[in-house]
Amino acid sequence: MRLRRMGRKKAPIYKIVAADSRARRDGRFIETVGQYDPNFHPAKIDLDEDRTMYWLSTGAQPTVTVRNILSNKGLMLKHHLVKKGTEESKVAAEFSKWESLQESKLQRIHDRKLRRKEKKKKAAEKPAETQAAPSAESEPAAEQPAA
């Protein structure tokens, strides 16, 4: 499984495809299982989970980038649990637990970004206030002759 580049120049869109490793990057492929658009923040990812799980179970080896995409969607976790022989109810429970952890992780990241923005604002406001006061204080110190 790998990415197949499409789209315009400097605005790529990738299809996630199952392809023979001997085929060219944008050449012959067996099946399209999804689409990845990095031009948005966060990137848009559309996957056919059933077909992706099928290809993973038949032994398709994803490239590093595709593996990261699948991991971010939780499909590599599902594949690992199914491969281990876990029951479907336990797989669903583990996946829902993983999703809740991911949501909390994203919330913490978002909160951290907001705190950094507020800190930068305060830092930008603080020098504007302190520049007027130290300039008056630094002038007399510069006039003192060295003994």
Biotite code that builds the C-alpha atoms (Angstrom):
import biotite.structure as struc

atoms = struc.array([
    struc.Atom([0.000, 0.000, 0.000], chain_id="A", res_id=1, res_name="MET", atom_name="CA", element="C"),
    struc.Atom([1.370, 3.364, -0.972], chain_id="A", res_id=2, res_name="ARG", atom_name="CA", element="C"),
    struc.Atom([0.521, 6.881, -2.109], chain_id="A", res_id=3, res_name="LEU", atom_name="CA", element="C"),
    struc.Atom([-0.197, 7.749, -5.729], chain_id="A", res_id=4, res_name="ARG", atom_name="CA", element="C"),
    struc.Atom([0.372, 11.439, -6.496], chain_id="A", res_id=5, res_name="ARG", atom_name="CA", element="C"),
    struc.Atom([-2.353, 13.363, -8.280], chain_id="A", res_id=6, res_name="MET", atom_name="CA", element="C"),
    struc.Atom([-3.571, 16.954, -8.386], chain_id="A", res_id=7, res_name="GLY", atom_name="CA", element="C"),
    struc.Atom([-1.981, 20.126, -9.699], chain_id="A", res_id=8, res_name="ARG", atom_name="CA", element="C"),
    struc.Atom([1.570, 21.331, -9.548], chain_id="A", res_id=9, res_name="LYS", atom_name="CA", element="C"),
    struc.Atom([2.401, 22.387, -5.959], chain_id="A", res_id=10, res_name="LYS", atom_name="CA", element="C"),
    struc.Atom([-1.077, 21.271, -4.815], chain_id="A", res_id=11, res_name="ALA", atom_name="CA", element="C"),
    struc.Atom([-0.818, 17.494, -4.549], chain_id="A", res_id=12, res_name="PRO", atom_name="CA", element="C"),
    struc.Atom([-3.584, 15.106, -3.638], chain_id="A", res_id=13, res_name="ILE", atom_name="CA", element="C"),
    struc.Atom([-2.649, 11.511, -3.016], chain_id="A", res_id=14, res_name="TYR", atom_name="CA", element="C"),
    struc.Atom([-4.675, 8.366, -3.501], chain_id="A", res_id=15, res_name="LYS", atom_name="CA", element="C"),
    struc.Atom([-3.895, 5.525, -1.134], chain_id="A", res_id=16, res_name="ILE", atom_name="CA", element="C"),
    struc.Atom([-3.640, 2.453, -3.328], chain_id="A", res_id=17, res_name="VAL", atom_name="CA", element="C"),
    struc.Atom([-2.823, -1.207, -3.103], chain_id="A", res_id=18, res_name="ALA", atom_name="CA", element="C"),
    struc.Atom([-0.182, -1.785, -5.764], chain_id="A", res_id=19, res_name="ALA", atom_name="CA", element="C"),
    struc.Atom([2.477, -4.271, -6.764], chain_id="A", res_id=20, res_name="ASP", atom_name="CA", element="C"),
    struc.Atom([5.847, -3.120, -5.434], chain_id="A", res_id=21, res_name="SER", atom_name="CA", element="C"),
    struc.Atom([7.362, -3.426, -8.925], chain_id="A", res_id=22, res_name="ARG", atom_name="CA", element="C"),
    struc.Atom([4.929, -0.902, -10.459], chain_id="A", res_id=23, res_name="ALA", atom_name="CA", element="C"),
    struc.Atom([5.887, 2.756, -10.809], chain_id="A", res_id=24, res_name="ARG", atom_name="CA", element="C"),
    struc.Atom([4.728, 5.245, -8.147], chain_id="A", res_id=25, res_name="ARG", atom_name="CA", element="C"),
    struc.Atom([1.951, 6.693, -10.295], chain_id="A", res_id=26, res_name="ASP", atom_name="CA", element="C"),
    struc.Atom([1.608, 3.652, -12.520], chain_id="A", res_id=27, res_name="GLY", atom_name="CA", element="C"),
    struc.Atom([-0.448, 0.494, -12.385], chain_id="A", res_id=28, res_name="ARG", atom_name="CA", element="C"),
    struc.Atom([-2.269, -0.285, -9.146], chain_id="A", res_id=29, res_name="PHE", atom_name="CA", element="C"),
    struc.Atom([-4.729, -2.910, -7.980], chain_id="A", res_id=30, res_name="ILE", atom_name="CA", element="C"),
    struc.Atom([-7.262, -0.922, -5.954], chain_id="A", res_id=31, res_name="GLU", atom_name="CA", element="C"),
    struc.Atom([-7.823, 2.536, -4.474], chain_id="A", res_id=32, res_name="THR", atom_name="CA", element="C"),
    struc.Atom([-8.586, 2.352, -0.765], chain_id="A", res_id=33, res_name="VAL", atom_name="CA", element="C"),
    struc.Atom([-8.560, 6.034, 0.159], chain_id="A", res_id=34, res_name="GLY", atom_name="CA", element="C"),
    struc.Atom([-7.466, 9.584, -0.428], chain_id="A", res_id=35, res_name="GLN", atom_name="CA", element="C"),
    struc.Atom([-5.068, 11.891, 1.421], chain_id="A", res_id=36, res_name="TYR", atom_name="CA", element="C"),
    struc.Atom([-5.141, 15.673, 0.913], chain_id="A", res_id=37, res_name="ASP", atom_name="CA", element="C"),
    struc.Atom([-2.312, 17.450, 2.767], chain_id="A", res_id=38, res_name="PRO", atom_name="CA", element="C"),
    struc.Atom([-3.409, 20.899, 1.525], chain_id="A", res_id=39, res_name="ASN", atom_name="CA", element="C"),
    struc.Atom([-5.772, 21.315, 4.486], chain_id="A", res_id=40, res_name="PHE", atom_name="CA", element="C"),
    struc.Atom([-4.935, 21.734, 8.158], chain_id="A", res_id=41, res_name="HIS", atom_name="CA", element="C"),
    struc.Atom([-5.450, 19.133, 9.534], chain_id="A", res_id=42, res_name="PRO", atom_name="CA", element="C"),
    struc.Atom([-5.033, 17.006, 6.426], chain_id="A", res_id=43, res_name="ALA", atom_name="CA", element="C"),
    struc.Atom([-8.158, 15.428, 4.918], chain_id="A", res_id=44, res_name="LYS", atom_name="CA", element="C"),
    struc.Atom([-8.082, 11.651, 4.972], chain_id="A", res_id=45, res_name="ILE", atom_name="CA", element="C"),
    struc.Atom([-10.817, 9.471, 3.493], chain_id="A", res_id=46, res_name="ASP", atom_name="CA", element="C"),
    struc.Atom([-10.409, 5.711, 3.861], chain_id="A", res_id=47, res_name="LEU", atom_name="CA", element="C"),
    struc.Atom([-12.448, 2.650, 3.006], chain_id="A", res_id=48, res_name="ASP", atom_name="CA", element="C"),
    struc.Atom([-11.745, 0.855, 6.280], chain_id="A", res_id=49, res_name="GLU", atom_name="CA", element="C"),
    struc.Atom([-13.049, -2.541, 5.166], chain_id="A", res_id=50, res_name="ASP", atom_name="CA", element="C"),
    struc.Atom([-10.857, -2.694, 2.071], chain_id="A", res_id=51, res_name="ARG", atom_name="CA", element="C"),
    struc.Atom([-7.844, -1.317, 3.960], chain_id="A", res_id=52, res_name="THR", atom_name="CA", element="C"),
    struc.Atom([-8.238, -3.993, 6.622], chain_id="A", res_id=53, res_name="MET", atom_name="CA", element="C"),
    struc.Atom([-8.615, -6.608, 3.882], chain_id="A", res_id=54, res_name="TYR", atom_name="CA", element="C"),
    struc.Atom([-5.338, -5.577, 2.217], chain_id="A", res_id=55, res_name="TRP", atom_name="CA", element="C"),
    struc.Atom([-3.500, -5.435, 5.535], chain_id="A", res_id=56, res_name="LEU", atom_name="CA", element="C"),
    struc.Atom([-4.783, -8.895, 6.429], chain_id="A", res_id=57, res_name="SER", atom_name="CA", element="C"),
    struc.Atom([-3.653, -10.327, 3.080], chain_id="A", res_id=58, res_name="THR", atom_name="CA", element="C"),
    struc.Atom([-0.128, -9.134, 3.740], chain_id="A", res_id=59, res_name="GLY", atom_name="CA", element="C"),
    struc.Atom([0.076, -5.742, 2.003], chain_id="A", res_id=60, res_name="ALA", atom_name="CA", element="C"),
    struc.Atom([3.005, -3.767, 3.403], chain_id="A", res_id=61, res_name="GLN", atom_name="CA", element="C"),
    struc.Atom([2.213, -0.036, 3.768], chain_id="A", res_id=62, res_name="PRO", atom_name="CA", element="C"),
    struc.Atom([4.926, 2.528, 3.144], chain_id="A", res_id=63, res_name="THR", atom_name="CA", element="C"),
    struc.Atom([6.062, 4.612, 6.116], chain_id="A", res_id=64, res_name="VAL", atom_name="CA", element="C"),
    struc.Atom([3.753, 7.512, 5.233], chain_id="A", res_id=65, res_name="THR", atom_name="CA", element="C"),
    struc.Atom([0.741, 5.276, 4.661], chain_id="A", res_id=66, res_name="VAL", atom_name="CA", element="C"),
    struc.Atom([1.491, 3.456, 7.916], chain_id="A", res_id=67, res_name="ARG", atom_name="CA", element="C"),
    struc.Atom([1.472, 6.820, 9.744], chain_id="A", res_id=68, res_name="ASN", atom_name="CA", element="C"),
    struc.Atom([-1.842, 7.769, 8.122], chain_id="A", res_id=69, res_name="ILE", atom_name="CA", element="C"),
    struc.Atom([-3.381, 4.426, 9.060], chain_id="A", res_id=70, res_name="LEU", atom_name="CA", element="C"),
    struc.Atom([-2.011, 4.724, 12.608], chain_id="A", res_id=71, res_name="SER", atom_name="CA", element="C"),
    struc.Atom([-3.547, 8.172, 12.988], chain_id="A", res_id=72, res_name="ASN", atom_name="CA", element="C"),
    struc.Atom([-6.908, 6.734, 11.951], chain_id="A", res_id=73, res_name="LYS", atom_name="CA", element="C"),
    struc.Atom([-6.516, 3.755, 14.316], chain_id="A", res_id=74, res_name="GLY", atom_name="CA", element="C"),
    struc.Atom([-6.508, 1.107, 11.601], chain_id="A", res_id=75, res_name="LEU", atom_name="CA", element="C"),
    struc.Atom([-3.066, -0.227, 12.497], chain_id="A", res_id=76, res_name="MET", atom_name="CA", element="C"),
    struc.Atom([-4.301, -0.777, 16.065], chain_id="A", res_id=77, res_name="LEU", atom_name="CA", element="C"),
    struc.Atom([-7.367, -2.631, 14.772], chain_id="A", res_id=78, res_name="LYS", atom_name="CA", element="C"),
    struc.Atom([-5.190, -4.701, 12.442], chain_id="A", res_id=79, res_name="HIS", atom_name="CA", element="C"),
    struc.Atom([-2.819, -5.576, 15.281], chain_id="A", res_id=80, res_name="HIS", atom_name="CA", element="C"),
    struc.Atom([-5.669, -6.657, 17.566], chain_id="A", res_id=81, res_name="LEU", atom_name="CA", element="C"),
    struc.Atom([-7.370, -8.721, 14.843], chain_id="A", res_id=82, res_name="VAL", atom_name="CA", element="C"),
    struc.Atom([-4.054, -10.334, 13.915], chain_id="A", res_id=83, res_name="LYS", atom_name="CA", element="C"),
    struc.Atom([-3.532, -11.250, 17.568], chain_id="A", res_id=84, res_name="LYS", atom_name="CA", element="C"),
    struc.Atom([-6.868, -13.084, 17.537], chain_id="A", res_id=85, res_name="GLY", atom_name="CA", element="C"),
    struc.Atom([-8.797, -10.737, 19.800], chain_id="A", res_id=86, res_name="THR", atom_name="CA", element="C"),
    struc.Atom([-12.602, -10.972, 19.760], chain_id="A", res_id=87, res_name="GLU", atom_name="CA", element="C"),
    struc.Atom([-14.494, -8.309, 17.837], chain_id="A", res_id=88, res_name="GLU", atom_name="CA", element="C"),
    struc.Atom([-16.191, -6.951, 20.971], chain_id="A", res_id=89, res_name="SER", atom_name="CA", element="C"),
    struc.Atom([-12.802, -6.436, 22.631], chain_id="A", res_id=90, res_name="LYS", atom_name="CA", element="C"),
    struc.Atom([-11.446, -4.869, 19.440], chain_id="A", res_id=91, res_name="VAL", atom_name="CA", element="C"),
    struc.Atom([-14.360, -2.405, 19.419], chain_id="A", res_id=92, res_name="ALA", atom_name="CA", element="C"),
    struc.Atom([-13.836, -1.627, 23.125], chain_id="A", res_id=93, res_name="ALA", atom_name="CA", element="C"),
    struc.Atom([-10.101, -1.050, 22.666], chain_id="A", res_id=94, res_name="GLU", atom_name="CA", element="C"),
    struc.Atom([-10.744, 1.123, 19.612], chain_id="A", res_id=95, res_name="PHE", atom_name="CA", element="C"),
    struc.Atom([-13.302, 3.298, 21.448], chain_id="A", res_id=96, res_name="SER", atom_name="CA", element="C"),
    struc.Atom([-10.851, 3.640, 24.341], chain_id="A", res_id=97, res_name="LYS", atom_name="CA", element="C"),
    struc.Atom([-8.126, 4.661, 21.870], chain_id="A", res_id=98, res_name="TRP", atom_name="CA", element="C"),
    struc.Atom([-10.461, 7.223, 20.236], chain_id="A", res_id=99, res_name="GLU", atom_name="CA", element="C"),
    struc.Atom([-11.235, 8.862, 23.573], chain_id="A", res_id=100, res_name="SER", atom_name="CA", element="C"),
    struc.Atom([-7.518, 9.044, 24.374], chain_id="A", res_id=101, res_name="LEU", atom_name="CA", element="C"),
    struc.Atom([-6.872, 10.652, 20.985], chain_id="A", res_id=102, res_name="GLN", atom_name="CA", element="C"),
    struc.Atom([-9.586, 13.252, 21.569], chain_id="A", res_id=103, res_name="GLU", atom_name="CA", element="C"),
    struc.Atom([-8.131, 14.171, 24.952], chain_id="A", res_id=104, res_name="SER", atom_name="CA", element="C"),
    struc.Atom([-4.660, 14.328, 23.420], chain_id="A", res_id=105, res_name="LYS", atom_name="CA", element="C"),
    struc.Atom([-5.874, 16.700, 20.701], chain_id="A", res_id=106, res_name="LEU", atom_name="CA", element="C"),
    struc.Atom([-7.608, 18.840, 23.317], chain_id="A", res_id=107, res_name="GLN", atom_name="CA", element="C"),
    struc.Atom([-4.392, 19.097, 25.363], chain_id="A", res_id=108, res_name="ARG", atom_name="CA", element="C"),
    struc.Atom([-2.457, 20.108, 22.242], chain_id="A", res_id=109, res_name="ILE", atom_name="CA", element="C"),
    struc.Atom([-5.078, 22.740, 21.403], chain_id="A", res_id=110, res_name="HIS", atom_name="CA", element="C"),
    struc.Atom([-4.993, 24.115, 24.965], chain_id="A", res_id=111, res_name="ASP", atom_name="CA", element="C"),
    struc.Atom([-1.199, 24.247, 24.894], chain_id="A", res_id=112, res_name="ARG", atom_name="CA", element="C"),
    struc.Atom([-1.287, 26.236, 21.639], chain_id="A", res_id=113, res_name="LYS", atom_name="CA", element="C"),
    struc.Atom([-3.751, 28.704, 23.140], chain_id="A", res_id=114, res_name="LEU", atom_name="CA", element="C"),
    struc.Atom([-1.558, 29.164, 26.223], chain_id="A", res_id=115, res_name="ARG", atom_name="CA", element="C"),
    struc.Atom([1.473, 29.820, 24.017], chain_id="A", res_id=116, res_name="ARG", atom_name="CA", element="C"),
    struc.Atom([-0.423, 32.430, 22.003], chain_id="A", res_id=117, res_name="LYS", atom_name="CA", element="C"),
    struc.Atom([-1.531, 34.191, 25.194], chain_id="A", res_id=118, res_name="GLU", atom_name="CA", element="C"),
    struc.Atom([2.023, 34.086, 26.524], chain_id="A", res_id=119, res_name="LYS", atom_name="CA", element="C"),
    struc.Atom([3.353, 35.617, 23.303], chain_id="A", res_id=120, res_name="LYS", atom_name="CA", element="C"),
    struc.Atom([0.713, 38.362, 23.464], chain_id="A", res_id=121, res_name="LYS", atom_name="CA", element="C"),
    struc.Atom([1.693, 39.215, 27.033], chain_id="A", res_id=122, res_name="LYS", atom_name="CA", element="C"),
    struc.Atom([5.371, 39.176, 26.094], chain_id="A", res_id=123, res_name="ALA", atom_name="CA", element="C"),
    struc.Atom([4.688, 41.505, 23.158], chain_id="A", res_id=124, res_name="ALA", atom_name="CA", element="C"),
    struc.Atom([2.721, 43.917, 25.360], chain_id="A", res_id=125, res_name="GLU", atom_name="CA", element="C"),
    struc.Atom([5.260, 43.863, 28.200], chain_id="A", res_id=126, res_name="LYS", atom_name="CA", element="C"),
    struc.Atom([8.265, 45.206, 26.226], chain_id="A", res_id=127, res_name="PRO", atom_name="CA", element="C"),
    struc.Atom([6.147, 48.071, 24.882], chain_id="A", res_id=128, res_name="ALA", atom_name="CA", element="C"),
    struc.Atom([5.415, 49.140, 28.468], chain_id="A", res_id=129, res_name="GLU", atom_name="CA", element="C"),
    struc.Atom([8.951, 48.570, 29.745], chain_id="A", res_id=130, res_name="THR", atom_name="CA", element="C"),
    struc.Atom([10.734, 50.285, 26.838], chain_id="A", res_id=131, res_name="GLN", atom_name="CA", element="C"),
    struc.Atom([9.505, 53.717, 27.928], chain_id="A", res_id=132, res_name="ALA", atom_name="CA", element="C"),
    struc.Atom([10.662, 53.300, 31.552], chain_id="A", res_id=133, res_name="ALA", atom_name="CA", element="C"),
    struc.Atom([14.145, 51.749, 31.068], chain_id="A", res_id=134, res_name="PRO", atom_name="CA", element="C"),
    struc.Atom([15.182, 54.257, 28.398], chain_id="A", res_id=135, res_name="SER", atom_name="CA", element="C"),
    struc.Atom([14.900, 57.069, 30.975], chain_id="A", res_id=136, res_name="ALA", atom_name="CA", element="C"),
    struc.Atom([16.812, 55.007, 33.548], chain_id="A", res_id=137, res_name="GLU", atom_name="CA", element="C"),
    struc.Atom([19.570, 53.917, 31.177], chain_id="A", res_id=138, res_name="SER", atom_name="CA", element="C"),
    struc.Atom([20.533, 57.469, 30.117], chain_id="A", res_id=139, res_name="GLU", atom_name="CA", element="C"),
    struc.Atom([21.907, 58.595, 33.527], chain_id="A", res_id=140, res_name="PRO", atom_name="CA", element="C"),
    struc.Atom([23.832, 55.354, 33.879], chain_id="A", res_id=141, res_name="ALA", atom_name="CA", element="C"),
    struc.Atom([25.508, 55.935, 30.509], chain_id="A", res_id=142, res_name="ALA", atom_name="CA", element="C"),
    struc.Atom([26.580, 59.506, 31.516], chain_id="A", res_id=143, res_name="GLU", atom_name="CA", element="C"),
    struc.Atom([28.585, 58.392, 34.558], chain_id="A", res_id=144, res_name="GLN", atom_name="CA", element="C"),
    struc.Atom([32.328, 58.563, 33.832], chain_id="A", res_id=145, res_name="PRO", atom_name="CA", element="C"),
    struc.Atom([34.494, 55.571, 34.507], chain_id="A", res_id=146, res_name="ALA", atom_name="CA", element="C"),
    struc.Atom([36.748, 56.082, 37.523], chain_id="A", res_id=147, res_name="ALA", atom_name="CA", element="C"),
])
